[in-house]
Each structure stands twice: as C-alpha cells, then as structure tokens.
Amino acid sequence: MSAPPRFSIAHVTPYPWEAQDNEVNAHVAGLATALSKRGHRVLILAPSRSQELVRESRLQLRAAKTHPESLLEGTDGGTPRVIAIGEVLDMPSSAGRRPRALPVDVARTLEELLTRTPLDVVHVHEPFAPSASSTALRYSRALNVGSFHAPTERLLSTMLARRFVESFFGRLDARIASRADTAELMARHFPADYRIVPDDDNTTEEIERVYQELAARRHDSDGDPALRRRLSRRKLIDVDLHMHTDHSGDCVTPVEVLLDAAHEAGLGAIAVTDHNEISGALEARWKAKGTGVKVIVGEEVKTAEQGEVIGLFIEEKIPRGLTLEETVAEIKRQGGLVYVPHPFDRMHAVPDYEHLLPILDDVDAIEVFNPRVAIGAFNEEAVRFAAKYRLVAGAGSDSHVAQGLGSVRIRMRDFDGPEEFMQSLRDAEIVTKPSSLIYVQALKFLQTKATPAAARRASRERRVRRATRGGKQ
C-alpha cells in the first residue's frame, strides 16, 4: 500500500501572530505543528507586531526569490515556519472577535510569496475582508481551504461588502466550520457545504482527509511520455483555439476571409468555434485543404444558465440550452474535448467556480488568456484555477473580425487528432502580442451593427473575392 501524499501547506491567519491567546491563532499553531509532525511541509503566514520577526521574514522572502522552495525546507519535522507577511498597527475596534490590526503592505508580500512558492494547499482562517486571509485567496494558485471558527461572526461588516466577500468565498475549494452553530450561521448568509471538523483529537486526520480529497481532483499534468517523445520530433506550429465566422450571429467574417487571414498570420492550425453552430467549422475544414492551415471543428455552445463551453474535435451540432453537464456529456459522446472559454469573465454569463467544480473531471483544457476579456484580473483568475487543478492551459483570440486573428497564439508541436493535440498542448507556449480591444470591438460593431444589410452583402462579396484570389481556397 502506497504512503499517503505529503503536501506543502500554508496556513493564513488574519490576527497578529503574537496574539497567542486568540483562539484562531492557537488552533492554527496546534494544527500546523501536528501536520508538520506527519511529514507535511507547513508555513504559517500572519501579520506581526514584532519588528524582529518581520526583518527575519523579509530576509527569508528575499532568498526565496531565487530559491522558491527555501521557505518550505525543514518544515516537515514538527516545526512549521512562521512568516510575518507585514507589520501591523493597532486599531481600535468595538467588535470582540474582529481582528484588531490593520495589515500594511500585506498584499504585495502575499502575492510574491503565493506566486513563487510551490504550495499544494492554502488554508485560510476567518477569510473575511479586509484581512490577510481574504487577500491570500486573491493570489493563491493552490487548492484553497477556508476554516470558519467564531459562531457569532461580524456579519454586519461582512454584509456591507457582500458581493465582494462572495467573490472571494467563491475561490474556496472546501469550507470547514469548527462548530455546528458556525456552520449553520455561515450557510444561512453564504450558502454552501460546510464540513464540520471540531477542534479535538481527530482534527488533524480530518483536515488531512480534506486535503487528500481535493488533491485527488487534480488532473494529470504529464500525459503520455512515449507520445511526448514522438511529438517532440514534429515541427512547431502556431495555433489559435477560439474564433468565429459569419455562421455566428454576431460575426460577418466569411470562411474564405478567415482562412486567408489565418494563412497570412502564419497560423498552422485554427479552431473554428461559432456560437451554437458547426456549419462554419465544417465548411472551413473542407475549404482549408491545401492551404497549409489545419482546422479543428468546434462549437461554442450556450448552456441553459451556466455560460458557454466549447467542444473541440466534434462532428455534430450540439443544441443550445442544455445544462452544462448535459453539454459536456454530448461533447464527450462525440469523442470531443471540453474546452472552457473565458471563465470568470463576470462581464458576461460564463462558467464560474460553482459551475466548474462539478464538471472538473471532464474538463480537458481551460482558456487562460482571451484578449477580448476587458478586465485582466479575469484572465489571471483563469491562470490560478488552471494551476491549482493542473488543468491544461489554452488560449484563443475569440476573434469576431479577421483583424483580431492570431492576437494570441499557442506554439505547439504539430498534431493529428485529439489525443496528440492534448499531449502537444501540455507542453505548449502561449504567445501574446499587444492588441487594442477597442479597435477590434469597434471593427466588430462597424461590420455587424453600423453597416446596412445591403452594404454588408456587397462588402462580403468583395472580401471573399480578395481572399480567394490566387486559388488559396
């Protein structure tokens, strides 16, 4: 029987570490020590009033810039390492359990530490905003576990920023309550599944079990070594995995123009992913013969209430309006790949944490960069989600005009079929170039909304003639 996995864990508390009479800090100290004795590498991240601890921690953080594992070294023998993530100033407070400290410059320290340090789990305690714990959720690329301790939480201050708090709670992969009344209180105001783990002799084993269950959901990031070796002899090509033709209702780019633009952009393969339609992709695959551009047939399917999902390497149209689970099942039935586009872009109806977690096992790849996403933080959130579950990362221009094609591309080994594609994508490099979202959005508006129908038809004919001149299609 194989030994249970050993994890690299960071516990984050919002309270100054010197406040050892605080029940949360006492819990963190005991749990972290017990996990370290069981062979896990454990850090404790906390604000501090001690200038000495802060200075020592800054030296350690500076060393970790060139040696990221250094913070974790020696923390698996019963002595977790305490890292002071920032100095704090005492602030008056009328709420008995509210942190009586205001972190200073904590965000930058946490961002650097959590981005560089190879962690499996970030375990945040009382992650109410603003605090070190809630800030850790912003930057974590690890599996996130949240523990809620106090049965009489400061709900008034929390409710004032409810939308803000919910966005951070949504990043939790597991929620733990130390008491039944705490679980009831939290579930009433922030509905979710709260696992009750009392602070007793079995706490460490129960927490360890939570970590193991989450880790079991991570994907295999290596794939097939033999296939990797075979593909390593193939040429490198540039690929764009997300684009539209005039078979999409919000795009007027003819297939011929798309193929010509792909050829001119130096793309070796493209995925045509029209909205709720597959005819454009099938036409593109047929007309691409002899152009040097390989076409992956895809469809961007609008689900009933959970946003959009792309099926790649499919042959039949999938109807819109199914549930996310039903849409994914249909993609799989066709032997296709499930590719999640622009997740977390809250400017649109897209899959979010609550939608992605139930289908996580069936997701093949996730779009971590989309130049049409107006707020860069949403792309960054996709990067973190892919990292924590070891999902294969993809990218696409989401082009609705030919001028946007290839604004992001994936440099990968040439492939045939979905199996080779997935292995090649595991080892791919995502290449971006500066582009103007305003420019391509303006072009889209001019081509689809501002131009009369008759003028659009005439323009289409001219563009097709130019694109097919010389017998390219």
N, C-alpha and C positions, 0 to 999 in steps of 0.2 A: 504494500500500500504506500503510495507516494505521500511525502510530507505535505502538510497544508502550506499554501503560499505565504511568503513573508512580504509585507507591504512597507512602503515608505509613506509615512503619515505625518501630516501637520495638523495639530490642534490649535484653534484660534479662539482666544477669549477676548471679550471687549473690556475687561477690567484690568487695571494696573496690576502687574504680577506681584507687587509687594503686598497686596490685599489678600493675604492667605486666609484670613478669617471669612472671606467671601466664599459662599458655598459652591459657586460655579468654579472658581479657581481651585478650591480644594478637590472638587470632582475631577477637574482636568489633570491636576497633578497626580492623583491616585491612578486614574485610568491610563495616562501616558506612561507612567512608571511600570504598571502591570503589562502593558502592551510591549514595552521595551524589553522586559524580562522574558517575554515569549518570543523574542527574536526579531520583532519588527523594528525598523528604523523610525524614530519618532522625534519630531520637533514640537516645541510649544512656542507659538507666536503670540506675543502680548505687548501692549503698551507698558511703559515703565516710568517710574519717578526716579530711578537710580541712574545718575549720570555715568557711574562706573559700568553698569550693565549695558547701557546704551553705547558707550565707547567700545566696549569689548565686542558687542554685536556688530557694530559698524565695521570693525576690523575683519570679522568673520565674513560679513557680507561682501566686503571688498575682495577678499580672497576667493570667494565663490564665483566672482565674475569670470575668472579664468579656469576655475576648477569647480563646476556646479555641484558635484557630489560631496564636496568637502563638508558642507553643513550637516550631512547625514552620517558622516564617518564616526564610528564609536558610539552611536546612539541606540544600538541593539543589544546592549548588555545590562539593561536595568537602569540606565541613566539617560533619559531624554535630554536634548539640548534646548535650553530656553533662549530664544532670540527676541531681544527688545526691538520692536518694529517702529518705535518712535517715542520721544519724550512726551509727557502729558502735563497739563496744567490742571490743578484742582479747580472745579467749578461748582458753585452752589447748586443744590438740587433738592426739590421737595418730594420727589418720588423715591421711596425707600430702596427699591431694587434697581433703579435706573443707574447706569454707570455714571460715577461722579467724576469722570475725567473726559477731557476733550483731546483726542489724538491730534498731534501736529505732524504734518508731512508723512502720515502713515500710508497714504495711497501709493505714493511713488515707491516706497520701500516694499510694500506688498506686491506691487506689480513686478518689480525686478526679481524679487525672491520667487514668486509663484510662477513666473515665466521661465526662469532658468533652472530651478531645482526640479529634478525628476521625481515627482510625487505620484503615488497611486491614489491617495485619499486626502482630501482637505476636509477636516471635521470642524465645523464652526459651531460655537456655543452661543445661544441667545443672539441670533443674527438679525437683530433689529437695527434699522438705520436711524441715525448715522452711527457706525461703530466699526471697529477693526473687523469684526466678523462679517458684517454685510459688505464691507469693502473687499474682503477676501473672495467673496462669491463673484464679484465683478471680474476678477483677474484669474481665477482658478482655471487650470486646464486639466484638473484631476477629477475623480469622482467626488461629488460633494455630499456630505452627510451633515444634517443640521440637528442639534440637540436643543430642546426647549425644556427649561428646568422649572422656572417660577410659576406657581399656579395662579398668581394674581398679577399677570403681566401688565405693563404700561400701555394698555390698549388705546387710550385716548391719543397719546402722541403717535402711536402706530397708525391709527385710523386716519389721522390728518394727512398722512402721506400713503394712503392705502395702495394706490396704483403703483407707486414707487416701490413699496415693500413687496407687493405681489410679484413684480418683475424679478426681484432678487430671489424670493422664495421659489419661483418657478425654476431656478437653476439647481435646486436641491434634488438629488437623485434618491435620497432616503431621508425621512424625517423621524426623529426619535423624541419621545417625551419621557421624562423620568418619573412622572406620576400620572395616574388616570385622570385626575381633575385638570392637569395641564393639557393632556391630550384632548379632553372634551372642550376646554376653553379655546384652544388653537383651532380645532376642527370647526367650531362654530363660526369663527371670524375668518379663517383661512382654510376652507375645506380641502382636505387631502387625507391620505392614510398616515396616521401617526403610530409608530410602533412603540409600545410601552416597554421600556427597559429600566426597571427600578435600580437604584443605586445600592446593590447588595453584593454578596459573594459571587454571583453569576454574571455580573455586569460585563466583565472583560470578555468572557466567552460569547455573550450575546452580541456585543459590539463587533467582535471579530467575525461573527457569523454574518452580520450585516455587510461588512466589507467584502467577505468572500462571495456573497450572493451578487453584489454589484459587479465585482471583478469578473464573475463568470459571464456577464453580458458583453464584455469587451470582445471585439472582433479579432480574428487572426490577422496580424499585420504583415506576416511573411509570405503566405501563399505557398506556391509550389516551387521549391528550389530548382528542380530539374527544368521546369518550364521557364523559370527566370534565366537560367544559363542558356537555354535555347534562344530565348528572345534577345539576349544580350548581343547576339550576332546580327540582329536586324538593324536596319537604318533607323535613325531618329527622324520623326515627323512631328509637325505642329498640328494640334487638334483643337477645335472649338466645339464644345459639347452642348451648346444651347443657342438656337436661332430660329427664326420664323420666315415663312414665305407668305405670299398672298392667299394661301389656303387658310391662314389665320385671319379672323375677322378684323384684327387691329393692325394689319400689316399689308402693304401693297407691293412688296418685293417679289417679282416673278421668279420662278425657279431658275430660269436661264440666267437672270441677273445675279442671283445668289451664287450659282456655281462659278460664274465668271469672276465675281468678287473674291470668292474663296481661292480660286486659282491665282489671281493677281496678288492676293495677300500671302501666298506661299503656304497655304494650309494643305496638309496631306490627307486630312480626314475631317469631316464635319458631322455633327448630329443635327438633323432637321427635326425640330420638336414643335410643330404647330399646335395651337390651342385646340384641344378636343377634336383633332383631325389627323389622319395619317396619309391622306392622299398626296399632299405636297412632298412628304418624305419619300413615298414610293416613286413619284414622278422624278424627284431629284436623283434617286439611286439609278433609275433607268437612263436618264439623260447624262449622268456623270461618267458613263462608260467611255474610256479613252481620254478623259480629261486629266487624269492623274490625281483626282480628288475622290477619296473613298467616302461614301455616305452611309452613316448609321441611321436606320429608320427608327424614329422615336415619336412620342406624342406627349405633350404637356396636358395632363388631364385635371380638370377642375372637379374636386370631390364635393360631397354634399355640404360639409361645414368645416372641413379641416384643411382648406387651402389646396394647393396644387402639388402634383407629383409627376415625375417624368418616367415613362417606360422607354428603355433603350433596347434595341435588337428585338423589336416586336414586328408582327406581320399583320395584325388585325386591329381595327379601330376599337378603342375602349370607350364606352359611353360615359359622358359626364354625369355627375350627380350621385355616383355610388359613394359609399363611405370610404374613408382612407384605407381601411382594412380590406374592403372588397376590391378596390382599385389595385392595391398591391397584390392581392391574390390573383387577379386577372393577368397582371404583368408576369407573374411567376408561372402561371398556367401556360403562357406562350413561350416560356423559356427565356424571357427577357430579364433585364436588370432594372432594379429600382434605384432611381437617381433623384435625390431630393433637391429641388431648385430653391434658391434664395430663401432658405429658412430664416426665421427670426426677424424678417423684414416687416416690422409691425406697422409700416405704412400701408401694407396690403394684407389680404387674407392668406396667410401662409402657415405651414406646419410650425408649431412651436413645441416647447419641451413636452407639454401634456399630450400632444398628438404623436410626437416621435417616439417616446419611450415605449408605447405598446407595440409598435411595429419595428423596433430596433433590430431584432434578429433578422428581419427581411430586407433591411436597407443595405444596398450594395455600395453606394457612394453618395457623397453629400457635396453640394456646391459650396465651397468656402470663399469663392470670390465671384461677384457679379457686378460689373461696372455700372449697371443701371440701379443698383441699390444706393439710394441717396445719402443714407447715413452710414458712414464707415463702420460704426460700432456693431451694426448688424452682421456685416461680413466677419468681423473679429469674433463675434459670438459663435458663428458657424465654425470658425477655426478651433475655438476652445471645445466645442461639442465634439467635433471630429477627433480631437486629440484625446479627450477623456475616454471615449469608447473605441478608439483606434479604428475609426472608420476611414475608408479610402477617400481621399480628397479629390474633388473635381472642380472645374471652373468653366464658365462659358460667357460669351458676350451678351447673351439674351438679345441679340440684335433684331430689331424690327425694321432697320434700314440697312442697305448694303454698306454704307459708310462705317457702320459700327462693327462690322465683321472682323474677328481676329483681334479686337482690342484687348482681350486676354486670351492666351493660348496655353495649351498643355504640351510640353515637349516630352515625347514618349517614344518607345520602340514601336515600330510598325506591328500590326496585329491582324489576325483573322478570327472573327467570331468573338463571342462574349467572354469566353474563358481566357483567351490570350489578351483581350482588351483589359480585363480586370487585373491580370498579373502585371501587364505593362503600366497600368495606371498607378499601381502601388509604388512603382519606382520612378514616377514621372516628376517633372519640374514644372511648376506653374509660373508662367512669364507674363507680366503685365506691362503695359505701356501707358503713358499719360493720355487721357482722353477727356473730352468735355461732355459731361452728361447733358448739360443744357443744349449743346449743339445737336446731339443725336436725338434728343427729345423734341427739339424744335423741328428737325427734319421729319420726324415721325408725324408730328402734328400737321405740317405743311402737306405731306404726301397723303395723309388719310382724312383729315378733317377740313383743311382750308382750301383744298382744291376741288372744284366741281367734278361730278362724276364723268362727264364727257371729256374733260381735260385729263382726268386720271387715266381714262382708257387710251387716249392718244399718247400720253406720256409712257404708258406701259408698252405700247407697240414700238415706240422709238427705242426704249431701253432694251427690249428683247432683241431688236434688230442689231443694236450695237454689241450686245453681249454675245450673240451667235455669229457675228461676222468672223469669217475665217474658219468656220466649221468646228468651233470648240465644243458645241453640243450637237 
